[in-house]
Amino acid sequence: LECRPRTTTDAFTGFWDMINGKEQVFFPYENSFGRTDVEGCCFWGRGALHTKGICNIGKLNYYLGAKAAEDGRPSRYPNVDFCSFPEATCAGSGSREMRWVTSMFEWTERIQNYDDGKDWNYLQKLKDFVDGGMIDFDFLDGVSAIVNRGCHLPPCDGAAANVNGGIGAGATIHLQEERLNNFKTVLEALERPGEKALIRAASKYINDYKDIINSQILLSQTPQGQLYPSYRYSLPDFLDALIVIAEEGVGGRKFYLGEPTGAQGVKYGIVNVIMFLAQAYKESIQYDACDENNWELVNDRFPLSNACGQLDMSYQDMHCSEEEAYMECPVKPEMEQYALTSALWFQAPAPFYCGPKSKYPTTGFWDYELGRENNKDAYANSRGRVDVEGCCWWGRGAMQTRGTCNYGKLNYFLGARASREGRPARYPKIDFCEFPQGVCSSDETYGGELQWMIGLFEWADRIQTYDKDGWNFIEKLKEFCDGGYTDFAFVDAVSGILNIGCHDPPCQGFSNSAVEPHNKRERNDTFQRFLNEFKVARNFPPPPPPTPLPSPAPTYEPTEAEPTTAAPTSIGQPTEIPTSSSRPTSIQGRPPAEAVTNIENALKSSRSRFEKFLLKSEYPTGAWPSYLYTWRGFLQALRKMTTGVGPGEKNWFFIGDGESPNSLQLGLINLASFVAHGVTQAIKYDSCDENNYEMVDFRYPISNACGQNGRSYQDDMCTGGDEGEGYECEVA
């Protein structure tokens, strides 16, 4: 971009000829608001944030430049007159620091202080974003609008094309999606949010869909096919159990809620929750049952000995590995247990029971035509069992936890054994080895989260840790999410791990032969339905495939240069007073020393990621470290804006208050928002000066120096109470 006066021999400007790589001036060529010259058009964007317009550049001079020195106020650059030499930001002495400092100044003065006087205050929205788990990215869209258009929801009130340079008149936010994606990348580089933020984010996401969960997911079915809210499985109980096992863990296992180092890391956790709920629905919720149903037919009959195992499994022989054998429950032939629940369909088999052969020498089958047991003759299950001695380990709870190993782990980590041996015990009065039916029949069950907790613990202990034959659950979960949520073979694999102990059904797993998971197709369909109900693909879209991007020529190393324009002359007052923006209300004082130390330490620990992912520019030969925007320059500028000469000694870059629990988090997210816009507008191109990017009829007007995206930079007046304060640069 360039500016120069009109003359008789240079009365108009043309366009940039992309084919021949030069300016063509055959005829006047208008920019988007009709300019065909570049007289007075010296106020295009410069620096990391592309600070532009006579108001913003005038404020640089008033607070940081020659005007501040002339008035006897502290001045960071007393010899730089930004109004007569706006190019100083890019080509003046000290520009390596200046291109960061001037942008940070604009951020503090215009973005941090933004308050529309109604319900959108930047610092409050920043706090809401952090407290909400950092998943509501409407925050960043609002910030992008303020940066680009002057208000959080353009078009701005009172804005018009002929008012205030048209800053708030348009609704389009230049590179909006790219700004958001860069923000997420900065969060990853800074390793935010964090484990606790993930828990908050997941809880908030689930609560946001509580109406869907209660009306579409936590539903059970009557024998007549009518749906009703589950009696045993409620959302508050689920959330209570989830938060405990995600935050505190059980036996060193925590429910996986995503990656704390990624901006969208919580999406993996949300899909993990949905997978758990989908499996729980097919196992127990739809039947409103805690105990496993007798569902497997053998020659069209339901053996009573199915209590010993179904799908060719023997639950009392589901042993722990050699390393964990010390936790396993012993099988006691004399034990008697009686299930509380069973399926609700018409003439469904009665609840399971177990007992010694002395009491039940043989067992028969359930006569569903008569609705009663038939023990006249012994009737074998799929494993040949015709008794129920030692067969007390059927599935219970949300995930139908079954087998002597799983119940032993429950007792070791959650039950009476943990209490006896001095470990934390959530259910110290329940001995799950002596009384496995305690999952469903104890006083702890109703109004509590026991049935959920048992399932969540098994999921964390057995499903999330599954890693066999190159199939790792967490890796496959991430692949499913990052691949666009479409590879539903992943669901079948998880169903296999949960139901039969292997990921590639038909397979042997816990069974005596290769089998398929029970209701495999229904489990998959349920997961897909829940995934749609939670709107995961809309809220966490997968990353788009990379596309080639234009790579403008980089700005070269700055050199000393003379001002490109003559001394400015005064112009008349504008004909109309703009009313489009509100006066900022939030003044930021000097940050406390503790906050400065904390933010610098956090940044230094992120330096390698910061340089690798953010301070990179795109050239025709590929991505290379930025020449103009360096780590050293960034850190020096931040130190100046937090400890040195602030903008007029009133507004400082916000890095937290040093006192509140989320102080560091707030400061880092404010910084992330700033850097994201810097990457989008300047760092990506390794350019200090604004690019000529806006096409008019497929050509780039030279007069875009006067303004782009519907803005006239030389008419960009100060408003919101700043008019008449002497901030604006005069246009020459």
Order of alpha helices (4+ residues) and beta strands (2+ residues): beta-beta-alpha-alpha-alpha-alpha-alpha-alpha-alpha-alpha-beta-beta-alpha-alpha-beta-beta-beta-beta-beta-alpha-alpha-alpha-alpha-beta-beta-alpha-alpha-alpha-alpha-alpha-alpha-beta-beta-alpha-alpha-beta
